[in-house]
Amino acid sequence: MKMVDEDAILRFAQLNAEAIAMNDAALADDLDEARFRAHLIRTAAEEMGLSEVVEAAQDVVVLLRAPGTVPLPDYGHAMLRLARILTPRD
């Protein structure tokens, strides 16, 4: 019988919720909120040891740039990549 780490599942689900909120914020043109969420995802992924998620979230952070600035091109693609990494696969 395989043990289920419920805490890890809940933390991963929270990462997904943050990614959804980040994408919703970007779609609403609230890039400062999207930046905040990207930082949360990166920090939580670092704590969880999820290097692929950390790398993808860092790409989003870099492309969104600092609050109050214009993001670099392709930040949307970076957000999509992060969402795909966080999407459970069968």
Phi and psi in radians as a Rosetta constraint file:
Dihedral C 1 N 2 CA 2 C 2 CIRCULARHARMONIC -1.511 0.35
Dihedral N 2 CA 2 C 2 N 3 CIRCULARHARMONIC 2.298 0.35
Dihedral C 2 N 3 CA 3 C 3 CIRCULARHARMONIC -1.366 0.35
Dihedral N 3 CA 3 C 3 N 4 CIRCULARHARMONIC 2.400 0.35
Dihedral C 3 N 4 CA 4 C 4 CIRCULARHARMONIC -1.816 0.35
Dihedral N 4 CA 4 C 4 N 5 CIRCULARHARMONIC 2.199 0.35
Dihedral C 4 N 5 CA 5 C 5 CIRCULARHARMONIC -1.557 0.35
Dihedral N 5 CA 5 C 5 N 6 CIRCULARHARMONIC 1.599 0.35
Dihedral C 5 N 6 CA 6 C 6 CIRCULARHARMONIC -1.079 0.35
Dihedral N 6 CA 6 C 6 N 7 CIRCULARHARMONIC -0.614 0.35
Dihedral C 6 N 7 CA 7 C 7 CIRCULARHARMONIC -1.112 0.35
Dihedral N 7 CA 7 C 7 N 8 CIRCULARHARMONIC -0.757 0.35
Dihedral C 7 N 8 CA 8 C 8 CIRCULARHARMONIC -1.117 0.35
Dihedral N 8 CA 8 C 8 N 9 CIRCULARHARMONIC -0.685 0.35
Dihedral C 8 N 9 CA 9 C 9 CIRCULARHARMONIC -1.109 0.35
Dihedral N 9 CA 9 C 9 N 10 CIRCULARHARMONIC -0.759 0.35
Dihedral C 9 N 10 CA 10 C 10 CIRCULARHARMONIC -1.147 0.35
Dihedral N 10 CA 10 C 10 N 11 CIRCULARHARMONIC -0.697 0.35
Dihedral C 10 N 11 CA 11 C 11 CIRCULARHARMONIC -1.160 0.35
Dihedral N 11 CA 11 C 11 N 12 CIRCULARHARMONIC -0.675 0.35
Dihedral C 11 N 12 CA 12 C 12 CIRCULARHARMONIC -1.179 0.35
Dihedral N 12 CA 12 C 12 N 13 CIRCULARHARMONIC -0.676 0.35
Dihedral C 12 N 13 CA 13 C 13 CIRCULARHARMONIC -1.095 0.35
Dihedral N 13 CA 13 C 13 N 14 CIRCULARHARMONIC -0.643 0.35
Dihedral C 13 N 14 CA 14 C 14 CIRCULARHARMONIC -1.133 0.35
Dihedral N 14 CA 14 C 14 N 15 CIRCULARHARMONIC -0.662 0.35
Dihedral C 14 N 15 CA 15 C 15 CIRCULARHARMONIC -1.045 0.35
Dihedral N 15 CA 15 C 15 N 16 CIRCULARHARMONIC -0.741 0.35
Dihedral C 15 N 16 CA 16 C 16 CIRCULARHARMONIC -1.092 0.35
Dihedral N 16 CA 16 C 16 N 17 CIRCULARHARMONIC -0.750 0.35
Dihedral C 16 N 17 CA 17 C 17 CIRCULARHARMONIC -1.096 0.35
Dihedral N 17 CA 17 C 17 N 18 CIRCULARHARMONIC -0.699 0.35
Dihedral C 17 N 18 CA 18 C 18 CIRCULARHARMONIC -1.146 0.35
Dihedral N 18 CA 18 C 18 N 19 CIRCULARHARMONIC -0.675 0.35
Dihedral C 18 N 19 CA 19 C 19 CIRCULARHARMONIC -1.138 0.35
Dihedral N 19 CA 19 C 19 N 20 CIRCULARHARMONIC -0.710 0.35
Dihedral C 19 N 20 CA 20 C 20 CIRCULARHARMONIC -1.087 0.35
Dihedral N 20 CA 20 C 20 N 21 CIRCULARHARMONIC -0.795 0.35
Dihedral C 20 N 21 CA 21 C 21 CIRCULARHARMONIC -1.107 0.35
Dihedral N 21 CA 21 C 21 N 22 CIRCULARHARMONIC -0.675 0.35
Dihedral C 21 N 22 CA 22 C 22 CIRCULARHARMONIC -1.085 0.35
Dihedral N 22 CA 22 C 22 N 23 CIRCULARHARMONIC -0.825 0.35
Dihedral C 22 N 23 CA 23 C 23 CIRCULARHARMONIC -1.163 0.35
Dihedral N 23 CA 23 C 23 N 24 CIRCULARHARMONIC -0.713 0.35
Dihedral C 23 N 24 CA 24 C 24 CIRCULARHARMONIC -1.062 0.35
Dihedral N 24 CA 24 C 24 N 25 CIRCULARHARMONIC -0.722 0.35
Dihedral C 24 N 25 CA 25 C 25 CIRCULARHARMONIC -1.110 0.35
Dihedral N 25 CA 25 C 25 N 26 CIRCULARHARMONIC -0.747 0.35
Dihedral C 25 N 26 CA 26 C 26 CIRCULARHARMONIC -1.107 0.35
Dihedral N 26 CA 26 C 26 N 27 CIRCULARHARMONIC -0.718 0.35
Dihedral C 26 N 27 CA 27 C 27 CIRCULARHARMONIC -1.131 0.35
Dihedral N 27 CA 27 C 27 N 28 CIRCULARHARMONIC -0.532 0.35
Dihedral C 27 N 28 CA 28 C 28 CIRCULARHARMONIC -1.507 0.35
Dihedral N 28 CA 28 C 28 N 29 CIRCULARHARMONIC 0.104 0.35
Dihedral C 28 N 29 CA 29 C 29 CIRCULARHARMONIC 1.113 0.35
Dihedral N 29 CA 29 C 29 N 30 CIRCULARHARMONIC 0.510 0.35
Dihedral C 29 N 30 CA 30 C 30 CIRCULARHARMONIC -1.804 0.35
Dihedral N 30 CA 30 C 30 N 31 CIRCULARHARMONIC 1.311 0.35
Dihedral C 30 N 31 CA 31 C 31 CIRCULARHARMONIC -1.213 0.35
Dihedral N 31 CA 31 C 31 N 32 CIRCULARHARMONIC -0.478 0.35
Dihedral C 31 N 32 CA 32 C 32 CIRCULARHARMONIC -1.149 0.35
Dihedral N 32 CA 32 C 32 N 33 CIRCULARHARMONIC -0.671 0.35
Dihedral C 32 N 33 CA 33 C 33 CIRCULARHARMONIC -1.167 0.35
Dihedral N 33 CA 33 C 33 N 34 CIRCULARHARMONIC -0.705 0.35
Dihedral C 33 N 34 CA 34 C 34 CIRCULARHARMONIC -1.076 0.35
Dihedral N 34 CA 34 C 34 N 35 CIRCULARHARMONIC -0.713 0.35
Dihedral C 34 N 35 CA 35 C 35 CIRCULARHARMONIC -1.072 0.35
Dihedral N 35 CA 35 C 35 N 36 CIRCULARHARMONIC -0.792 0.35
Dihedral C 35 N 36 CA 36 C 36 CIRCULARHARMONIC -1.010 0.35
Dihedral N 36 CA 36 C 36 N 37 CIRCULARHARMONIC -0.825 0.35
Dihedral C 36 N 37 CA 37 C 37 CIRCULARHARMONIC -1.139 0.35
Dihedral N 37 CA 37 C 37 N 38 CIRCULARHARMONIC -0.686 0.35
Dihedral C 37 N 38 CA 38 C 38 CIRCULARHARMONIC -1.083 0.35
Dihedral N 38 CA 38 C 38 N 39 CIRCULARHARMONIC -0.711 0.35
Dihedral C 38 N 39 CA 39 C 39 CIRCULARHARMONIC -1.119 0.35
Dihedral N 39 CA 39 C 39 N 40 CIRCULARHARMONIC -0.730 0.35
Dihedral C 39 N 40 CA 40 C 40 CIRCULARHARMONIC -1.048 0.35
Dihedral N 40 CA 40 C 40 N 41 CIRCULARHARMONIC -0.776 0.35
Dihedral C 40 N 41 CA 41 C 41 CIRCULARHARMONIC -1.088 0.35
Dihedral N 41 CA 41 C 41 N 42 CIRCULARHARMONIC -0.828 0.35
Dihedral C 41 N 42 CA 42 C 42 CIRCULARHARMONIC -1.044 0.35
Dihedral N 42 CA 42 C 42 N 43 CIRCULARHARMONIC -0.803 0.35
Dihedral C 42 N 43 CA 43 C 43 CIRCULARHARMONIC -1.101 0.35
Dihedral N 43 CA 43 C 43 N 44 CIRCULARHARMONIC -0.813 0.35
Dihedral C 43 N 44 CA 44 C 44 CIRCULARHARMONIC -1.121 0.35
Dihedral N 44 CA 44 C 44 N 45 CIRCULARHARMONIC -0.699 0.35
Dihedral C 44 N 45 CA 45 C 45 CIRCULARHARMONIC -1.139 0.35
Dihedral N 45 CA 45 C 45 N 46 CIRCULARHARMONIC -0.650 0.35
Dihedral C 45 N 46 CA 46 C 46 CIRCULARHARMONIC -1.071 0.35
Dihedral N 46 CA 46 C 46 N 47 CIRCULARHARMONIC -0.794 0.35
Dihedral C 46 N 47 CA 47 C 47 CIRCULARHARMONIC -1.102 0.35
Dihedral N 47 CA 47 C 47 N 48 CIRCULARHARMONIC -0.546 0.35
Dihedral C 47 N 48 CA 48 C 48 CIRCULARHARMONIC -1.531 0.35
Dihedral N 48 CA 48 C 48 N 49 CIRCULARHARMONIC -0.139 0.35
Dihedral C 48 N 49 CA 49 C 49 CIRCULARHARMONIC 1.306 0.35
Dihedral N 49 CA 49 C 49 N 50 CIRCULARHARMONIC 0.518 0.35
Dihedral C 49 N 50 CA 50 C 50 CIRCULARHARMONIC -1.711 0.35
Dihedral N 50 CA 50 C 50 N 51 CIRCULARHARMONIC 1.430 0.35
Dihedral C 50 N 51 CA 51 C 51 CIRCULARHARMONIC -1.067 0.35
Dihedral N 51 CA 51 C 51 N 52 CIRCULARHARMONIC -0.644 0.35
Dihedral C 51 N 52 CA 52 C 52 CIRCULARHARMONIC -1.148 0.35
Dihedral N 52 CA 52 C 52 N 53 CIRCULARHARMONIC -0.678 0.35
Dihedral C 52 N 53 CA 53 C 53 CIRCULARHARMONIC -1.215 0.35
Dihedral N 53 CA 53 C 53 N 54 CIRCULARHARMONIC -0.720 0.35
Dihedral C 53 N 54 CA 54 C 54 CIRCULARHARMONIC -1.000 0.35
Dihedral N 54 CA 54 C 54 N 55 CIRCULARHARMONIC -0.833 0.35
Dihedral C 54 N 55 CA 55 C 55 CIRCULARHARMONIC -1.084 0.35
Dihedral N 55 CA 55 C 55 N 56 CIRCULARHARMONIC -0.784 0.35
Dihedral C 55 N 56 CA 56 C 56 CIRCULARHARMONIC -1.156 0.35
Dihedral N 56 CA 56 C 56 N 57 CIRCULARHARMONIC -0.735 0.35
Dihedral C 56 N 57 CA 57 C 57 CIRCULARHARMONIC -1.151 0.35
Dihedral N 57 CA 57 C 57 N 58 CIRCULARHARMONIC -0.659 0.35
Dihedral C 57 N 58 CA 58 C 58 CIRCULARHARMONIC -1.102 0.35
Dihedral N 58 CA 58 C 58 N 59 CIRCULARHARMONIC -0.671 0.35
Dihedral C 58 N 59 CA 59 C 59 CIRCULARHARMONIC -1.038 0.35
Dihedral N 59 CA 59 C 59 N 60 CIRCULARHARMONIC -0.741 0.35
Dihedral C 59 N 60 CA 60 C 60 CIRCULARHARMONIC -1.104 0.35
Dihedral N 60 CA 60 C 60 N 61 CIRCULARHARMONIC -0.812 0.35
Dihedral C 60 N 61 CA 61 C 61 CIRCULARHARMONIC -1.006 0.35
Dihedral N 61 CA 61 C 61 N 62 CIRCULARHARMONIC -0.810 0.35
Dihedral C 61 N 62 CA 62 C 62 CIRCULARHARMONIC -1.107 0.35
Dihedral N 62 CA 62 C 62 N 63 CIRCULARHARMONIC -0.772 0.35
Dihedral C 62 N 63 CA 63 C 63 CIRCULARHARMONIC -1.272 0.35
Dihedral N 63 CA 63 C 63 N 64 CIRCULARHARMONIC -0.532 0.35
Dihedral C 63 N 64 CA 64 C 64 CIRCULARHARMONIC -1.288 0.35
Dihedral N 64 CA 64 C 64 N 65 CIRCULARHARMONIC -0.440 0.35
Dihedral C 64 N 65 CA 65 C 65 CIRCULARHARMONIC 1.156 0.35
Dihedral N 65 CA 65 C 65 N 66 CIRCULARHARMONIC -2.984 0.35
Dihedral C 65 N 66 CA 66 C 66 CIRCULARHARMONIC -1.275 0.35
Dihedral N 66 CA 66 C 66 N 67 CIRCULARHARMONIC 2.687 0.35
Dihedral C 66 N 67 CA 67 C 67 CIRCULARHARMONIC -0.930 0.35
Dihedral N 67 CA 67 C 67 N 68 CIRCULARHARMONIC 2.464 0.35
Dihedral C 67 N 68 CA 68 C 68 CIRCULARHARMONIC 1.455 0.35
Dihedral N 68 CA 68 C 68 N 69 CIRCULARHARMONIC -0.043 0.35
Dihedral C 68 N 69 CA 69 C 69 CIRCULARHARMONIC -1.831 0.35
Dihedral N 69 CA 69 C 69 N 70 CIRCULARHARMONIC 2.916 0.35
Dihedral C 69 N 70 CA 70 C 70 CIRCULARHARMONIC -1.466 0.35
Dihedral N 70 CA 70 C 70 N 71 CIRCULARHARMONIC 2.266 0.35
Dihedral C 70 N 71 CA 71 C 71 CIRCULARHARMONIC -1.188 0.35
Dihedral N 71 CA 71 C 71 N 72 CIRCULARHARMONIC 2.765 0.35
Dihedral C 71 N 72 CA 72 C 72 CIRCULARHARMONIC -1.364 0.35
Dihedral N 72 CA 72 C 72 N 73 CIRCULARHARMONIC 2.728 0.35
Dihedral C 72 N 73 CA 73 C 73 CIRCULARHARMONIC -1.008 0.35
Dihedral N 73 CA 73 C 73 N 74 CIRCULARHARMONIC 2.703 0.35
Dihedral C 73 N 74 CA 74 C 74 CIRCULARHARMONIC 1.329 0.35
Dihedral N 74 CA 74 C 74 N 75 CIRCULARHARMONIC 0.179 0.35
Dihedral C 74 N 75 CA 75 C 75 CIRCULARHARMONIC -1.100 0.35
Dihedral N 75 CA 75 C 75 N 76 CIRCULARHARMONIC -0.543 0.35
Dihedral C 75 N 76 CA 76 C 76 CIRCULARHARMONIC -1.121 0.35
Dihedral N 76 CA 76 C 76 N 77 CIRCULARHARMONIC -0.697 0.35
Dihedral C 76 N 77 CA 77 C 77 CIRCULARHARMONIC -1.125 0.35
Dihedral N 77 CA 77 C 77 N 78 CIRCULARHARMONIC -0.673 0.35
Dihedral C 77 N 78 CA 78 C 78 CIRCULARHARMONIC -1.137 0.35
Dihedral N 78 CA 78 C 78 N 79 CIRCULARHARMONIC -0.681 0.35
Dihedral C 78 N 79 CA 79 C 79 CIRCULARHARMONIC -1.140 0.35
Dihedral N 79 CA 79 C 79 N 80 CIRCULARHARMONIC -0.706 0.35
Dihedral C 79 N 80 CA 80 C 80 CIRCULARHARMONIC -1.117 0.35
Dihedral N 80 CA 80 C 80 N 81 CIRCULARHARMONIC -0.730 0.35
Dihedral C 80 N 81 CA 81 C 81 CIRCULARHARMONIC -1.044 0.35
Dihedral N 81 CA 81 C 81 N 82 CIRCULARHARMONIC -0.775 0.35
Dihedral C 81 N 82 CA 82 C 82 CIRCULARHARMONIC -1.070 0.35
Dihedral N 82 CA 82 C 82 N 83 CIRCULARHARMONIC -0.781 0.35
Dihedral C 82 N 83 CA 83 C 83 CIRCULARHARMONIC -1.071 0.35
Dihedral N 83 CA 83 C 83 N 84 CIRCULARHARMONIC -0.698 0.35
Dihedral C 83 N 84 CA 84 C 84 CIRCULARHARMONIC -1.148 0.35
Dihedral N 84 CA 84 C 84 N 85 CIRCULARHARMONIC -0.666 0.35
Dihedral C 84 N 85 CA 85 C 85 CIRCULARHARMONIC -1.139 0.35
Dihedral N 85 CA 85 C 85 N 86 CIRCULARHARMONIC -0.629 0.35
Dihedral C 85 N 86 CA 86 C 86 CIRCULARHARMONIC -1.433 0.35
Dihedral N 86 CA 86 C 86 N 87 CIRCULARHARMONIC -0.156 0.35
Dihedral C 86 N 87 CA 87 C 87 CIRCULARHARMONIC -1.394 0.35
Dihedral N 87 CA 87 C 87 N 88 CIRCULARHARMONIC 2.147 0.35
Dihedral C 87 N 88 CA 88 C 88 CIRCULARHARMONIC -1.069 0.35
Dihedral N 88 CA 88 C 88 N 89 CIRCULARHARMONIC 2.445 0.35
Dihedral C 88 N 89 CA 89 C 89 CIRCULARHARMONIC -1.930 0.35
Dihedral N 89 CA 89 C 89 N 90 CIRCULARHARMONIC 2.585 0.35
